[in-house]
Amino acid sequence: MIKLLQCVRKKPALSDSEFRKRWKEYGATLGELAEELHAVRVTLSTTLAIDLNRQITEERGTVPAYDGVAEISWERGSELMEAAEQDEMKKRIAKLRCFQESFLELSTSSIFLVWEEVVQDKASGKDRT
């Protein structure tokens, strides 16, 4: 499985509730685009504002957690590459970036492609350990 991961930070002036509202809108737009890119799955995760997250960060000395993570999955990378090369799709991706810039701090966010290898998946009943 090929995945596009986007780990995001909200603009500092944005409240958590406003970020969550915009993030949900972003997810709907992202889902439409992902379908046109022949993706098989899209997920949005929002970081929990709980003490355990702060404690983990402090104990490990890591940077603060991202505000959200978006994942788009494809069975084969060729599906993504073929669709993304179309001129109309390039325009749609550019429009999505403008939406991102309206509420995300892109300079402190990250976006990258990964190959997913499932080690354990008890939720699906397919334990691969």
N, CA, C and O atoms as a GROMACS GRO file, in nm:
protein
  516
    1MET      N    1   0.084  -0.117   0.000
    1MET     CA    2   0.000   0.000   0.000
    1MET      C    3   0.089   0.124   0.000
    1MET      O    4   0.183   0.134   0.079
    2ILE      N    5   0.059   0.218  -0.089
    2ILE     CA    6   0.128   0.346  -0.094
    2ILE      C    7   0.041   0.448  -0.021
    2ILE      O    8  -0.080   0.451  -0.040
    3LYS      N    9   0.104   0.531   0.062
    3LYS     CA   10   0.029   0.632   0.135
    3LYS      C   11   0.094   0.768   0.119
    3LYS      O   12   0.217   0.780   0.116
    4LEU      N   13   0.010   0.868   0.109
    4LEU     CA   14   0.055   1.005   0.119
    4LEU      C   15   0.018   1.050   0.258
    4LEU      O   16  -0.100   1.052   0.294
    5LEU      N   17   0.117   1.087   0.338
    5LEU     CA   18   0.094   1.134   0.474
    5LEU      C   19   0.116   1.284   0.479
    5LEU      O   20   0.213   1.336   0.424
    6GLN      N   21   0.025   1.352   0.544
    6GLN     CA   22   0.039   1.494   0.564
    6GLN      C   23   0.023   1.521   0.713
    6GLN      O   24  -0.085   1.504   0.769
    7CYS      N   25   0.132   1.563   0.776
    7CYS     CA   26   0.131   1.596   0.918
    7CYS      C   27   0.129   1.748   0.928
    7CYS      O   28   0.221   1.814   0.880
    8VAL      N   29   0.023   1.803   0.989
    8VAL     CA   30   0.001   1.947   0.980
    8VAL      C   31  -0.001   2.016   1.115
    8VAL      O   32  -0.033   1.959   1.219
    9ARG      N   33   0.036   2.144   1.108
    9ARG     CA   34   0.022   2.234   1.221
    9ARG      C   35  -0.070   2.348   1.177
    9ARG      O   36  -0.058   2.400   1.066
   10LYS      N   37  -0.159   2.385   1.265
   10LYS     CA   38  -0.252   2.495   1.236
   10LYS      C   39  -0.178   2.628   1.247
   10LYS      O   40  -0.073   2.638   1.311
   11LYS      N   41  -0.235   2.729   1.184
   11LYS     CA   42  -0.180   2.864   1.200
   11LYS      C   43  -0.196   2.904   1.347
   11LYS      O   44  -0.299   2.876   1.407
   12PRO      N   45  -0.094   2.968   1.405
   12PRO     CA   46  -0.097   3.001   1.548
   12PRO      C   47  -0.220   3.083   1.591
   12PRO      O   48  -0.267   3.067   1.704
   13ALA      N   49  -0.271   3.168   1.506
   13ALA     CA   50  -0.384   3.253   1.543
   13ALA      C   51  -0.518   3.177   1.544
   13ALA      O   52  -0.618   3.229   1.593
   14LEU      N   53  -0.518   3.056   1.493
   14LEU     CA   54  -0.641   2.977   1.483
   14LEU      C   55  -0.668   2.903   1.613
   14LEU      O   56  -0.579   2.839   1.669
   15SER      N   57  -0.790   2.912   1.662
   15SER     CA   58  -0.826   2.837   1.783
   15SER      C   59  -0.837   2.689   1.749
   15SER      O   60  -0.849   2.652   1.632
   16ASP      N   61  -0.832   2.604   1.851
   16ASP     CA   62  -0.846   2.460   1.828
   16ASP      C   63  -0.981   2.427   1.764
   16ASP      O   64  -0.988   2.344   1.673
   17SER      N   65  -1.087   2.491   1.810
   17SER     CA   66  -1.220   2.462   1.754
   17SER      C   67  -1.230   2.508   1.609
   17SER      O   68  -1.291   2.440   1.527
   18GLU      N   69  -1.172   2.624   1.577
   18GLU     CA   70  -1.173   2.670   1.438
   18GLU      C   71  -1.088   2.577   1.351
   18GLU      O   72  -1.126   2.548   1.237
   19PHE      N   73  -0.975   2.532   1.403
   19PHE     CA   74  -0.893   2.437   1.327
   19PHE      C   75  -0.973   2.311   1.296
   19PHE      O   76  -0.974   2.264   1.183
   20ARG      N   77  -1.040   2.256   1.397
   20ARG     CA   78  -1.116   2.131   1.377
   20ARG      C   79  -1.226   2.151   1.272
   20ARG      O   80  -1.252   2.061   1.192
   21LYS      N   81  -1.290   2.266   1.272
   21LYS     CA   82  -1.394   2.297   1.173
   21LYS      C   83  -1.333   2.300   1.032
   21LYS      O   84  -1.386   2.238   0.940
   22ARG      N   85  -1.223   2.372   1.017
   22ARG     CA   86  -1.157   2.382   0.886
   22ARG      C   87  -1.098   2.248   0.842
   22ARG      O   88  -1.101   2.214   0.724
   23TRP      N   89  -1.046   2.172   0.937
   23TRP     CA   90  -0.988   2.040   0.912
   23TRP      C   91  -1.094   1.946   0.856
   23TRP      O   92  -1.067   1.868   0.764
   24LYS      N   93  -1.214   1.952   0.912
   24LYS     CA   94  -1.324   1.869   0.865
   24LYS      C   95  -1.364   1.909   0.722
   24LYS      O   96  -1.388   1.823   0.638
   25GLU      N   97  -1.370   2.039   0.695
   25GLU     CA   98  -1.398   2.088   0.559
   25GLU      C   99  -1.289   2.042   0.463
   25GLU      O  100  -1.317   1.998   0.351
   26TYR      N  101  -1.166   2.051   0.509
   26TYR     CA  102  -1.052   2.007   0.429
   26TYR      C  103  -1.065   1.858   0.396
   26TYR      O  104  -1.038   1.816   0.283
   27GLY      N  105  -1.106   1.779   0.495
   27GLY     CA  106  -1.123   1.635   0.473
   27GLY      C  107  -1.223   1.605   0.363
   27GLY      O  108  -1.200   1.514   0.284
   28ALA      N  109  -1.333   1.678   0.358
   28ALA     CA  110  -1.432   1.657   0.253
   28ALA      C  111  -1.373   1.688   0.116
   28ALA      O  112  -1.392   1.613   0.021
   29THR      N  113  -1.302   1.799   0.107
   29THR     CA  114  -1.238   1.837  -0.019
   29THR      C  115  -1.131   1.736  -0.058
   29THR      O  116  -1.120   1.697  -0.174
   30LEU      N  117  -1.052   1.695   0.040
   30LEU     CA  118  -0.946   1.597   0.017
   30LEU      C  119  -1.005   1.464  -0.030
   30LEU      O  120  -0.950   1.400  -0.120
   31GLY      N  121  -1.115   1.424   0.029
   31GLY     CA  122  -1.181   1.299  -0.010
   31GLY      C  123  -1.226   1.300  -0.155
   31GLY      O  124  -1.212   1.200  -0.225
   32GLU      N  125  -1.281   1.413  -0.200
   32GLU     CA  126  -1.325   1.424  -0.339
   32GLU      C  127  -1.205   1.413  -0.434
   32GLU      O  128  -1.211   1.342  -0.534
   33LEU      N  129  -1.098   1.484  -0.401
   33LEU     CA  130  -0.978   1.479  -0.485
   33LEU      C  131  -0.917   1.340  -0.484
   33LEU      O  132  -0.875   1.290  -0.588
   34ALA      N  133  -0.911   1.278  -0.368
   34ALA     CA  134  -0.852   1.144  -0.356
   34ALA      C  135  -0.929   1.043  -0.440
   34ALA      O  136  -0.870   0.954  -0.500
   35GLU      N  137  -1.060   1.057  -0.445
   35GLU     CA  138  -1.140   0.967  -0.528
   35GLU      C  139  -1.102   0.981  -0.675
   35GLU      O  140  -1.092   0.882  -0.747
   36GLU      N  141  -1.082   1.104  -0.718
   36GLU     CA  142  -1.040   1.128  -0.857
   36GLU      C  143  -0.899   1.077  -0.883
   36GLU      O  144  -0.863   1.046  -0.997
   37LEU      N  145  -0.819   1.068  -0.779
   37LEU     CA  146  -0.683   1.015  -0.790
   37LEU      C  147  -0.681   0.863  -0.769
   37LEU      O  148  -0.574   0.803  -0.759
   38HIS      N  149  -0.799   0.802  -0.763
   38HIS     CA  150  -0.816   0.657  -0.751
   38HIS      C  151  -0.764   0.601  -0.619
   38HIS      O  152  -0.718   0.487  -0.613
   39ALA      N  153  -0.771   0.681  -0.513
   39ALA     CA  154  -0.732   0.634  -0.381
   39ALA      C  155  -0.836   0.536  -0.328
   39ALA      O  156  -0.953   0.542  -0.367
   40VAL      N  157  -0.793   0.447  -0.240
   40VAL     CA  158  -0.885   0.348  -0.181
   40VAL      C  159  -0.927   0.385  -0.039
   40VAL      O  160  -1.022   0.328   0.014
   41ARG      N  161  -0.855   0.481   0.021
   41ARG     CA  162  -0.888   0.518   0.159
   41ARG      C  163  -0.833   0.656   0.190
   41ARG      O  164  -0.724   0.693   0.146
   42VAL      N  165  -0.911   0.732   0.267
   42VAL     CA  166  -0.868   0.864   0.315
   42VAL      C  167  -0.905   0.871   0.463
   42VAL      O  168  -1.018   0.841   0.500
   43THR      N  169  -0.810   0.910   0.547
   43THR     CA  170  -0.840   0.928   0.689
   43THR      C  171  -0.785   1.063   0.735
   43THR      O  172  -0.685   1.112   0.685
   44LEU      N  173  -0.854   1.120   0.832
   44LEU     CA  174  -0.807   1.240   0.901
   44LEU      C  175  -0.797   1.205   1.048
   44LEU      O  176  -0.889   1.147   1.105
   45SER      N  177  -0.687   1.240   1.109
   45SER     CA  178  -0.669   1.222   1.253
   45SER      C  179  -0.642   1.358   1.314
   45SER      O  180  -0.569   1.440   1.257
   46THR      N  181  -0.700   1.382   1.429
   46THR     CA  182  -0.681   1.508   1.501
   46THR      C  183  -0.618   1.474   1.636
   46THR      O  184  -0.667   1.388   1.708
   47THR      N  185  -0.512   1.544   1.669
   47THR     CA  186  -0.441   1.517   1.794
   47THR      C  187  -0.529   1.550   1.914
   47THR      O  188  -0.597   1.653   1.917
   48LEU      N  189  -0.526   1.462   2.010
   48LEU     CA  190  -0.603   1.483   2.133
   48LEU      C  191  -0.530   1.581   2.225
   48LEU      O  192  -0.409   1.567   2.248
   49ALA      N  193  -0.602   1.677   2.276
   49ALA     CA  194  -0.545   1.775   2.370
   49ALA      C  195  -0.557   1.717   2.511
   49ALA      O  196  -0.642   1.758   2.590
   50ILE      N  197  -0.470   1.619   2.540
   50ILE     CA  198  -0.474   1.552   2.670
   50ILE      C  199  -0.336   1.556   2.734
   50ILE      O  200  -0.234   1.571   2.667
   51ASP      N  201  -0.335   1.543   2.865
   51ASP     CA  202  -0.210   1.549   2.939
   51ASP      C  203  -0.111   1.442   2.895
   51ASP      O  204   0.010   1.467   2.892
   52LEU      N  205  -0.160   1.323   2.862
   52LEU     CA  206  -0.069   1.216   2.822
   52LEU      C  207   0.014   1.256   2.700
   52LEU      O  208   0.132   1.224   2.694
   53ASN      N  209  -0.044   1.324   2.604
   53ASN     CA  210   0.032   1.369   2.488
   53ASN      C  211   0.142   1.467   2.529
   53ASN      O  212   0.255   1.456   2.482
   54ARG      N  213   0.109   1.560   2.615
   54ARG     CA  214   0.210   1.656   2.663
   54ARG      C  215   0.320   1.584   2.742
   54ARG      O  216   0.438   1.617   2.728
   55GLN      N  217   0.281   1.488   2.823
   55GLN     CA  218   0.376   1.412   2.905
   55GLN      C  219   0.473   1.334   2.815
   55GLN      O  220   0.594   1.334   2.839
   56ILE      N  221   0.420   1.268   2.714
   56ILE     CA  222   0.505   1.190   2.622
   56ILE      C  223   0.607   1.281   2.555
   56ILE      O  224   0.725   1.247   2.544
   57THR      N  225   0.561   1.398   2.509
   57THR     CA  226   0.650   1.494   2.443
   57THR      C  227   0.761   1.539   2.537
   57THR      O  228   0.877   1.542   2.499
   58GLU      N  229   0.725   1.573   2.660
   58GLU     CA  230   0.823   1.621   2.757
   58GLU      C  231   0.923   1.511   2.795
   58GLU      O  232   1.043   1.537   2.801
   59GLU      N  233   0.874   1.390   2.821
   59GLU     CA  234   0.962   1.280   2.862
   59GLU      C  235   1.062   1.243   2.753
   59GLU      O  236   1.176   1.207   2.783
   60ARG      N  237   1.021   1.250   2.630
   60ARG     CA  238   1.109   1.210   2.520
   60ARG      C  239   1.188   1.326   2.460
   60ARG      O  240   1.281   1.306   2.383
   61GLY      N  241   1.150   1.448   2.498
   61GLY     CA  242   1.220   1.565   2.446
   61GLY      C  243   1.195   1.587   2.298
   61GLY      O  244   1.283   1.635   2.226
   62THR      N  245   1.076   1.553   2.252
   62THR     CA  246   1.044   1.570   2.110
   62THR      C  247   0.974   1.703   2.085
   62THR      O  248   0.935   1.772   2.179
   63VAL      N  249   0.960   1.737   1.959
   63VAL     CA  250   0.884   1.856   1.924
   63VAL      C  251   0.737   1.830   1.954
   63VAL      O  252   0.695   1.714   1.960
   64PRO      N  253   0.658   1.934   1.973
   64PRO     CA  254   0.515   1.913   2.001
   64PRO      C  255   0.447   1.835   1.888
   64PRO      O  256   0.490   1.836   1.773
   65ALA      N  257   0.341   1.767   1.926
   65ALA     CA  258   0.265   1.687   1.828
   65ALA      C  259   0.207   1.776   1.720
   65ALA      O  260   0.180   1.894   1.742
   66TYR      N  261   0.189   1.718   1.603
   66TYR     CA  262   0.118   1.788   1.497
   66TYR      C  263  -0.028   1.803   1.539
   66TYR      O  264  -0.076   1.728   1.624
   67ASP      N  265  -0.097   1.897   1.480
   67ASP     CA  266  -0.240   1.916   1.510
   67ASP      C  267  -0.327   1.814   1.439
   67ASP      O  268  -0.435   1.780   1.487
   68GLY      N  269  -0.280   1.765   1.326
   68GLY     CA  270  -0.358   1.666   1.252
   68GLY      C  271  -0.272   1.588   1.156
   68GLY      O  272  -0.162   1.630   1.119
   69VAL      N  273  -0.324   1.473   1.114
   69VAL     CA  274  -0.256   1.388   1.016
   69VAL      C  275  -0.361   1.342   0.915
   69VAL      O  276  -0.465   1.288   0.953
   70ALA      N  277  -0.333   1.364   0.788
   70ALA     CA  278  -0.419   1.315   0.680
   70ALA      C  279  -0.345   1.202   0.611
   70ALA      O  280  -0.224   1.210   0.589
   71GLU      N  281  -0.418   1.097   0.576
   71GLU     CA  282  -0.359   0.983   0.506
   71GLU      C  283  -0.446   0.949   0.385
   71GLU      O  284  -0.568   0.937   0.396
   72ILE      N  285  -0.382   0.935   0.272
   72ILE     CA  286  -0.450   0.889   0.151
   72ILE      C  287  -0.378   0.764   0.105
   72ILE      O  288  -0.255   0.763   0.096
   73SER      N  289  -0.454   0.657   0.076
   73SER     CA  290  -0.392   0.528   0.043
   73SER      C  291  -0.429   0.482  -0.098
   73SER      O  292  -0.541   0.503  -0.145
   74TRP      N  293  -0.331   0.420  -0.163
   74TRP     CA  294  -0.349   0.358  -0.295
   74TRP      C  295  -0.294   0.217  -0.291
   74TRP      O  296  -0.197   0.188  -0.221
   75GLU      N  297  -0.356   0.130  -0.366
   75GLU     CA  298  -0.305  -0.008  -0.379
   75GLU      C  299  -0.172  -0.009  -0.453
   75GLU      O  300  -0.081  -0.083  -0.419
   76ARG      N  301  -0.163   0.076  -0.557
   76ARG     CA  302  -0.042   0.083  -0.639
   76ARG      C  303  -0.003   0.229  -0.663
   76ARG      O  304  -0.090   0.313  -0.688
   77GLY      N  305   0.122   0.258  -0.656
   77GLY     CA  306   0.170   0.394  -0.680
   77GLY      C  307   0.144   0.443  -0.820
   77GLY      O  308   0.131   0.564  -0.843
   78SER      N  309   0.136   0.352  -0.916
   78SER     CA  310   0.114   0.392  -1.055
   78SER      C  311  -0.021   0.462  -1.071
   78SER      O  312  -0.034   0.550  -1.156
   79GLU      N  313  -0.121   0.424  -0.990
   79GLU     CA  314  -0.252   0.489  -0.997
   79GLU      C  315  -0.241   0.637  -0.961
   79GLU      O  316  -0.299   0.722  -1.027
   80LEU      N  317  -0.167   0.665  -0.857
   80LEU     CA  318  -0.145   0.803  -0.815
   80LEU      C  319  -0.067   0.880  -0.920
   80LEU      O  320  -0.106   0.990  -0.959
   81MET      N  321   0.042   0.823  -0.967
   81MET     CA  322   0.130   0.892  -1.061
   81MET      C  323   0.057   0.927  -1.192
   81MET      O  324   0.071   1.038  -1.243
   82GLU      N  325  -0.018   0.833  -1.244
   82GLU     CA  326  -0.090   0.856  -1.370
   82GLU      C  327  -0.193   0.967  -1.354
   82GLU      O  328  -0.201   1.057  -1.437
   83ALA      N  329  -0.270   0.962  -1.248
   83ALA     CA  330  -0.375   1.062  -1.227
   83ALA      C  331  -0.316   1.199  -1.197
   83ALA      O  332  -0.368   1.300  -1.245
   84ALA      N  333  -0.208   1.203  -1.120
   84ALA     CA  334  -0.148   1.330  -1.079
   84ALA      C  335  -0.080   1.404  -1.195
   84ALA      O  336  -0.056   1.524  -1.185
   85GLU      N  337  -0.051   1.335  -1.303
   85GLU     CA  338   0.015   1.397  -1.418
   85GLU      C  339  -0.081   1.469  -1.511
   85GLU      O  340  -0.038   1.542  -1.600
   86GLN      N  341  -0.210   1.450  -1.493
   86GLN     CA  342  -0.309   1.515  -1.578
   86GLN      C  343  -0.316   1.664  -1.544
   86GLN      O  344  -0.315   1.702  -1.427
   87ASP      N  345  -0.324   1.748  -1.649
   87ASP     CA  346  -0.324   1.893  -1.628
   87ASP      C  347  -0.438   1.939  -1.537
   87ASP      O  348  -0.418   2.023  -1.450
   88GLU      N  349  -0.557   1.884  -1.558
   88GLU     CA  350  -0.671   1.923  -1.475
   88GLU      C  351  -0.647   1.887  -1.328
   88GLU      O  352  -0.684   1.962  -1.238
   89MET      N  353  -0.584   1.772  -1.305
   89MET     CA  354  -0.557   1.730  -1.168
   89MET      C  355  -0.452   1.822  -1.104
   89MET      O  356  -0.461   1.852  -0.985
   90LYS      N  357  -0.354   1.865  -1.181
   90LYS     CA  358  -0.254   1.958  -1.128
   90LYS      C  359  -0.320   2.087  -1.082
   90LYS      O  360  -0.282   2.144  -0.980
   91LYS      N  361  -0.420   2.132  -1.156
   91LYS     CA  362  -0.493   2.253  -1.117
   91LYS      C  363  -0.572   2.230  -0.988
   91LYS      O  364  -0.576   2.317  -0.902
   92ARG      N  365  -0.633   2.114  -0.976
   92ARG     CA  366  -0.710   2.081  -0.855
   92ARG      C  367  -0.618   2.072  -0.733
   92ARG      O  368  -0.654   2.118  -0.625
   93ILE      N  369  -0.500   2.013  -0.752
   93ILE     CA  370  -0.404   2.002  -0.641
   93ILE      C  371  -0.357   2.141  -0.599
   93ILE      O  372  -0.341   2.168  -0.480
   94ALA      N  373  -0.334   2.230  -0.696
   94ALA     CA  374  -0.292   2.367  -0.665
   94ALA      C  375  -0.403   2.440  -0.588
   94ALA      O  376  -0.374   2.516  -0.495
   95LYS      N  377  -0.527   2.418  -0.625
   95LYS     CA  378  -0.640   2.480  -0.554
   95LYS      C  379  -0.647   2.428  -0.410
   95LYS      O  380  -0.676   2.504  -0.318
   96LEU      N  381  -0.622   2.298  -0.392
   96LEU     CA  382  -0.621   2.240  -0.258
   96LEU      C  383  -0.511   2.303  -0.173
   96LEU      O  384  -0.531   2.329  -0.054
   97ARG      N  385  -0.398   2.328  -0.234
   97ARG     CA  386  -0.288   2.391  -0.160
   97ARG      C  387  -0.327   2.531  -0.112
   97ARG      O  388  -0.293   2.570  -0.001
   98CYS      N  389  -0.399   2.604  -0.194
   98CYS     CA  390  -0.447   2.736  -0.151
   98CYS      C  391  -0.537   2.724  -0.028
   98CYS      O  392  -0.529   2.805   0.064
   99PHE      N  393  -0.621   2.622  -0.027
   99PHE     CA  394  -0.706   2.597   0.089
   99PHE      C  395  -0.619   2.564   0.211
   99PHE      O  396  -0.646   2.613   0.321
  100GLN      N  397  -0.518   2.483   0.192
  100GLN     CA  398  -0.428   2.449   0.302
  100GLN      C  399  -0.364   2.574   0.359
  100GLN      O  400  -0.356   2.591   0.481
  101GLU      N  401  -0.317   2.661   0.271
  101GLU     CA  402  -0.248   2.783   0.315
  101GLU      C  403  -0.338   2.876   0.395
  101GLU      O  404  -0.289   2.961   0.470
  102SER      N  405  -0.469   2.862   0.380
  102SER     CA  406  -0.561   2.951   0.451
  102SER      C  407  -0.571   2.918   0.601
  102SER      O  408  -0.613   3.003   0.679
  103PHE      N  409  -0.533   2.796   0.641
  103PHE     CA  410  -0.546   2.762   0.783
  103PHE      C  411  -0.431   2.679   0.839
  103PHE      O  412  -0.427   2.655   0.960
  104LEU      N  413  -0.339   2.636   0.755
  104LEU     CA  414  -0.226   2.555   0.801
  104LEU      C  415  -0.096   2.633   0.793
  104LEU      O  416  -0.078   2.720   0.707
  105GLU      N  417  -0.006   2.601   0.883
  105GLU     CA  418   0.129   2.656   0.882
  105GLU      C  419   0.216   2.557   0.804
  105GLU      O  420   0.277   2.467   0.863
  106LEU      N  421   0.221   2.573   0.672
  106LEU     CA  422   0.287   2.474   0.587
  106LEU      C  423   0.438   2.464   0.613
  106LEU      O  424   0.496   2.358   0.593
  107SER      N  425   0.499   2.572   0.656
  107SER     CA  426   0.645   2.568   0.678
  107SER      C  427   0.684   2.479   0.796
  107SER      O  428   0.799   2.438   0.806
  108THR      N  429   0.589   2.448   0.885
  108THR     CA  430   0.619   2.359   0.997
  108THR      C  431   0.541   2.228   0.988
  108THR      O  432   0.539   2.148   1.081
  109SER      N  433   0.477   2.208   0.874
  109SER     CA  434   0.405   2.084   0.847
  109SER      C  435   0.493   1.996   0.758
  109SER      O  436   0.601   2.038   0.718
  110SER      N  437   0.446   1.876   0.729
  110SER     CA  438   0.525   1.784   0.646
  110SER      C  439   0.431   1.702   0.559
  110SER      O  440   0.320   1.668   0.601
  111ILE      N  441   0.476   1.671   0.438
  111ILE     CA  442   0.399   1.586   0.348
  111ILE      C  443   0.496   1.494   0.274
  111ILE      O  444   0.599   1.540   0.224
  112PHE      N  445   0.463   1.364   0.269
  112PHE     CA  446   0.555   1.269   0.208
  112PHE      C  447   0.483   1.139   0.174
  112PHE      O  448   0.376   1.110   0.228
  113LEU      N  449   0.543   1.062   0.084
  113LEU     CA  450   0.490   0.932   0.045
  113LEU      C  451   0.562   0.822   0.121
  113LEU      O  452   0.682   0.831   0.147
  114VAL      N  453   0.487   0.717   0.157
  114VAL     CA  454   0.545   0.603   0.228
  114VAL      C  455   0.491   0.473   0.170
  114VAL      O  456   0.388   0.471   0.103
  115TRP      N  457   0.561   0.367   0.197
  115TRP     CA  458   0.514   0.231   0.169
  115TRP      C  459   0.471   0.173   0.302
  115TRP      O  460   0.551   0.167   0.396
  116GLU      N  461   0.346   0.130   0.312
  116GLU     CA  462   0.295   0.074   0.436
  116GLU      C  463   0.315  -0.076   0.439
  116GLU      O  464   0.279  -0.147   0.344
  117GLU      N  465   0.372  -0.123   0.547
  117GLU     CA  466   0.385  -0.267   0.572
  117GLU      C  467   0.312  -0.298   0.701
  117GLU      O  468   0.353  -0.253   0.808
  118VAL      N  469   0.205  -0.373   0.693
  118VAL     CA  470   0.125  -0.406   0.810
  118VAL      C  471   0.196  -0.514   0.891
  118VAL      O  472   0.227  -0.621   0.839
  119VAL      N  473   0.220  -0.485   1.016
  119VAL     CA  474   0.285  -0.578   1.106
  119VAL      C  475   0.180  -0.652   1.188
  119VAL      O  476   0.191  -0.772   1.214
  120GLN      N  477   0.078  -0.578   1.228
  120GLN     CA  478  -0.030  -0.637   1.306
  120GLN      C  479  -0.158  -0.559   1.276
  120GLN      O  480  -0.156  -0.436   1.268
  121ASP      N  481  -0.268  -0.631   1.259
  121ASP     CA  482  -0.397  -0.567   1.229
  121ASP      C  483  -0.509  -0.651   1.285
  121ASP      O  484  -0.580  -0.720   1.211
  122LYS      N  485  -0.526  -0.645   1.415
  122LYS     CA  486  -0.630  -0.724   1.480
  122LYS      C  487  -0.770  -0.671   1.448
  122LYS      O  488  -0.868  -0.745   1.456
  123ALA      N  489  -0.780  -0.542   1.413
  123ALA     CA  490  -0.909  -0.482   1.381
  123ALA      C  491  -0.973  -0.548   1.259
  123ALA      O  492  -1.095  -0.561   1.252
  124SER      N  493  -0.891  -0.589   1.164
  124SER     CA  494  -0.943  -0.652   1.043
  124SER      C  495  -0.950  -0.805   1.056
  124SER      O  496  -1.003  -0.873   0.968
  125GLY      N  497  -0.896  -0.856   1.165
  125GLY     CA  498  -0.894  -1.001   1.184
  125GLY      C  499  -0.779  -1.068   1.111
  125GLY      O  500  -0.774  -1.191   1.102
  126LYS      N  501  -0.686  -0.988   1.058
  126LYS     CA  502  -0.572  -1.041   0.984
  126LYS      C  503  -0.445  -1.012   1.059
  126LYS      O  504  -0.372  -0.919   1.023
  127ASP      N  505  -0.416  -1.086   1.161
  127ASP     CA  506  -0.294  -1.068   1.240
  127ASP      C  507  -0.176  -1.120   1.160
  127ASP      O  508  -0.172  -1.237   1.123
  128ARG      N  509  -0.080  -1.031   1.132
  128ARG     CA  510   0.034  -1.068   1.048
  128ARG      C  511   0.163  -1.083   1.127
  128ARG      O  512   0.272  -1.082   1.070
  129THR      N  513   0.151  -1.097   1.258
  129THR     CA  514   0.273  -1.114   1.336
  129THR      C  515   0.315  -1.258   1.341
  129THR      O  516   0.416  -1.291   1.402
   0.00000   0.00000   0.00000
